[in-house]
Amino acid sequence: MNNDNILEIRNLRKFFGDKRALNDVSFDVKRGSITGLLGPNGAGKTTLLRIINGIMVSDGGEALINGTPASLETTSLIGYMPEERGLYDKMRVEDQIMYFGQLKGGDKKRLRVVMDEYLDLFNLTADRRRRVKELSKGNQQKVQIISTLVHEPELVILDEPFSGFDPINGQLLEELIDRLHKRGATIMLSSHNMPAIEEICSDIALINKGNLLVNDSIMNVKENNKDNSLLLTTASPIDTNILMDSGVITDIRTTKPQNWRKGEAYRIIKAEGKSNMDLLDEVALQSDILHFEEALPSLTDIFLKYTKEENQ
């Protein structure tokens, strides 16, 4: 066991008849990290999460939580919110939260303190005595999240947590994840919301067809997949032919300004041996420069690249 890792996946395999759901998947989740688990539908993500949570048994390999093989006994360390929600419609909100917290071994007195904190955070205090079925879908989602977190787990696993949330509640969820992280929890998010994963997570694990394709920090993944493009925004249009003739670039095309900036935007490939200053000097002869940056691929770009390659 590596004490730096709260979760260690070792050569995990799972088959459903002839279908391979997981094929020797191995990766670690660092203690205190926020890791995004990515993959298209049917990639094996849900199977992996069920094995981690002791809901399903693997056909080979193992998942270790704090060095202990995943089982029903280790689930007290985990707060798991599956994509398929599991609330009891006729139960009152506070009874539901307490029930799930006690199932995870939480102390009644402490559970009530934490529950009250989360009910206040999610503006649900006035609804605590209402039955779950009387709440909106968004508020039911909040109850599900509180039920997942009330026993203060070391490892929090949220499967599609943004589903059903409007932008305001999505922002509230992001703030909650940041709060949990600052308190020392390790968080694992499985989501198709790439902008949210990109903004929140420090690391990613990408799987497709049961195979692990990428496992690294988002920073490293972006650096390893960049194509030496530069993004440039100018106050007025520039003559691209003049810029090409100068020899400082090998390619240029117009694009959309980044983050809704005003001006004329271009994506540029700088010529070998030329510095950024060489390029900017040439551009400045034609127009004021409003914005300039290295173009790193988005997480969506990376996701599509690896899954397309795997599907070929």
ABEGO torsion letter per residue (X at the ends): XBAABABBBBGBBBBBEABBABBGBBBBBBBGBBBBBBEBBGAGAAAAAAAAAGABBBAEEBBBBGGBBBBAAAAAABBBBBABBBBBAABBAAAAAAAAAAAAGBBAAAAAAAAAAAAAAAGAAAAAABBAAABBAAAAAAAAAAAAAAAGBABBBBBGAABGBBAAAAAAAAAAAAAAAAAGBBBBBBBABAAAAAAABABBBBBBGGBBABBBBAAAAAAAABAGBBBBBBABBBBAAAAAAAGABABBBBBBBBGGBBEBBBBBBBBBGBBAAAAAAAAAAABBBABBBBBBBBAAAAAAAAAAAAAX
